[in-house]
């Protein structure tokens, strides 16, 4: 019985320490004379000239050997290492894209064109929060202003994500009169939700593709001076929005 308990104790001890053993791995450590250190994998080492190393975030560093204090290979447990799970960097992000709203509508604009830019912050977990603005050519020029939310799903260089937007569009045209009729444009709410795909082609740059459902409301009024009748026309866009742009982090 004592032998059985002893064996079970050894097995439990081995099982409890196995994850740490599996996670701990040998990694190259580059210690610089300045006091800083880079941890990763050495890609190239020329003893009398330089060393090139790729760190744990995928960045590649180049050091002259006169800057290096020592180079070692040490075990490192990466379980506590914080990095983006999708391979994209966390921090400030800019996305600029062009697109159009596809689909039939009572409005004369069958596929309105738009140009928008979004700036925001992406967390290491893949959650992005930003603010966007742009210009869209609907019944007249409109300037959309919106909050942009995104969540990366999985992947490294090719990452699908969920996206949702909400805000308001302001008209770019001022009131004017023509043939005894006064025309004025009003803004309206906007909302969009869908999926996207970012495809990294080089460091800090990726192509960005979005496919969304888009709701947009705009209106205009016409006042006839001869009888002071006021007519209000409302346009409701329920469209498929397709966008193509670039992603810079």
Residue pairs with C-beta under 8 A, 6 or more apart in sequence:
20 77
23 77
23 78
23 79
24 75
24 76
24 77
25 75
25 76
25 78
26 73
26 74
26 75
26 76
27 39
27 40
27 41
27 56
27 73
27 74
27 75
27 76
28 39
28 40
28 41
28 42
28 53
28 71
28 72
28 73
29 37
29 38
29 39
29 71
29 72
29 73
29 74
30 37
30 38
30 39
30 40
30 42
30 51
30 53
30 61
30 63
30 68
30 71
31 37
31 68
31 69
31 70
31 71
31 72
32 38
32 63
32 67
32 68
32 69
33 67
33 68
33 69
34 67
38 53
38 55
38 61
38 63
39 55
39 56
39 76
40 53
40 54
40 55
40 56
40 61
41 53
41 54
42 51
42 52
42 53
42 71
43 52
43 53
43 54
43 60
44 50
44 51
44 52
45 51
45 52
45 71
46 65
47 65
48 65
49 64
49 65
50 62
50 63
50 64
50 65
51 62
51 63
51 65
51 68
51 71
52 60
52 61
52 62
52 63
53 60
53 61
53 63
54 60
54 61
55 61
56 78
56 81
56 83
57 83
57 84
57 89
58 87
58 203
59 203
82 124
83 124
84 90
84 122
84 124
84 125
84 126
84 152
85 124
85 125
85 126
85 152
85 154
86 126
86 152
86 153
86 154
86 155
86 156
86 159
87 155
87 156
87 157
87 159
87 200
88 122
88 126
88 152
88 159
88 198
88 200
88 206
88 249
89 122
89 204
89 249
90 122
90 123
90 124
91 121
91 122
91 249
92 119
92 120
92 121
92 249
93 118
93 119
93 120
93 121
93 122
93 128
93 130
93 247
93 248
93 249
94 117
94 118
94 119
94 247
94 248
95 117
95 118
95 130
95 208
95 245
95 246
95 247
95 248
96 115
96 116
96 117
96 118
96 245
96 246
97 115
97 116
97 117
97 208
97 210
97 243
97 244
97 245
97 246
98 113
98 114
98 115
98 243
98 244
98 245
99 113
99 114
99 116
99 210
99 241
99 242
99 243
99 244
99 245
100 111
100 112
100 113
100 114
100 241
100 242
101 111
101 112
101 114
101 214
101 216
101 237
101 239
101 240
101 241
102 111
102 239
102 240
102 241
102 242
103 111
103 238
103 239
103 240
104 110
105 235
105 237
105 238
105 239
106 235
107 138
107 139
107 235
107 237
108 139
109 137
109 138
109 139
112 136
112 137
112 138
112 237
113 136
113 137
114 134
114 135
114 136
114 137
114 144
115 134
115 135
115 136
116 132
116 133
116 134
116 135
116 136
116 144
116 243
117 132
117 133
117 134
118 130
118 131
118 132
118 148
119 130
119 131
119 132
120 128
120 129
120 130
120 131
120 148
121 128
121 129
121 130
122 128
122 150
122 249
126 151
126 152
126 153
126 159
126 161
127 149
127 150
127 151
127 152
128 148
128 149
128 150
128 151
128 152
128 161
129 147
129 148
129 149
130 147
130 148
130 150
131 145
131 146
131 147
131 148
132 144
132 145
132 146
132 147
132 148
132 165
132 167
133 143
133 144
133 145
133 146
134 143
134 144
135 141
135 142
135 143
135 144
135 172
136 142
136 143
136 144
136 169
138 169
138 216
138 218
138 235
138 237
139 185
139 218
139 220
139 235
140 171
140 172
140 173
140 185
140 220
141 171
141 172
141 173
142 169
142 170
142 171
142 172
142 187
142 218
143 169
143 170
143 171
143 172
144 167
144 168
144 169
144 190
145 167
145 168
145 169
145 170
146 165
146 166
146 167
146 168
146 190
147 165
147 166
147 167
148 163
148 164
148 165
149 163
149 164
149 165
150 161
150 162
150 163
150 164
150 196
151 161
151 162
152 159
152 160
152 161
153 159
153 160
153 161
153 162
154 160
157 199
157 200
158 197
158 198
158 199
158 200
159 197
159 198
159 200
160 195
160 196
160 197
161 195
161 196
161 197
161 198
162 194
162 195
162 196
163 192
163 193
163 194
163 195
163 196
163 210
163 212
164 192
164 193
165 190
165 191
165 192
165 193
165 212
166 189
166 190
166 191
166 192
167 189
167 190
168 187
168 188
168 189
168 190
169 187
169 188
169 189
169 190
169 216
169 218
170 187
171 185
171 186
171 187
171 218
173 185
175 182
175 183
175 184
175 185
176 182
176 183
177 183
177 225
180 224
180 225
180 226
181 222
181 223
181 224
181 225
182 222
182 223
182 225
183 220
183 221
183 222
184 220
184 221
184 223
185 218
185 219
185 220
186 218
186 219
186 220
186 221
187 218
188 216
188 217
188 218
188 219
189 215
189 216
189 217
190 214
190 215
190 216
190 217
191 214
191 215
192 212
192 213
192 214
192 215
192 241
193 212
193 213
194 210
194 211
194 212
194 213
194 241
195 210
195 211
195 212
196 208
196 209
196 210
196 211
197 208
197 209
198 206
198 207
198 208
198 209
198 247
199 206
199 207
199 208
199 209
200 206
201 207
204 248
204 249
205 246
205 247
205 248
206 246
206 247
207 244
207 245
207 246
207 247
208 243
208 244
208 245
208 246
208 247
209 243
209 244
210 241
210 242
210 243
210 244
211 240
211 241
211 242
212 240
212 241
212 243
213 238
213 239
213 240
213 241
214 237
214 238
214 239
214 240
214 241
215 236
215 237
215 238
216 235
216 236
216 237
216 239
217 234
217 235
217 236
217 237
218 234
218 235
218 237
219 232
219 233
219 234
219 235
220 232
220 233
221 230
221 231
221 232
221 233
222 230
222 231
222 233
223 229
223 230
223 231
224 231
